[in-house]
């Protein structure tokens, strides 16, 4: 009689794992998640939330100052041009979009 509850438990855990693994694999392609992708001096965008429960995300341009195992030290400018250094989580940083030169941008003589 104990076989039925145990097999039901194993079945439910198996179904839960099948559903959970694809959702764990989803991540934003622009968010930097590996330590090899960051370098000191690299321009990045800090995804800043005023409050943890807020849905508004402010994108603040910053520069990497120091690399840690779980966090990155960045510097950014406030509105009064004061430089601020702050440690932020790696999942709150995305790569700065690169600007590509086009033929129309080049000056011709």
Secondary structure, 3 states (H helix, E strand, C coil): CHHHHHHHHHHHHHHHHHHHHHHHHCCCCCECCCHHHCCCCCEEEEEECCCCCCCCCEEEEEEEEEECCCEEEEEEECCCCCEEEEEEEHHHEEECCCCCCCCCCCCCC
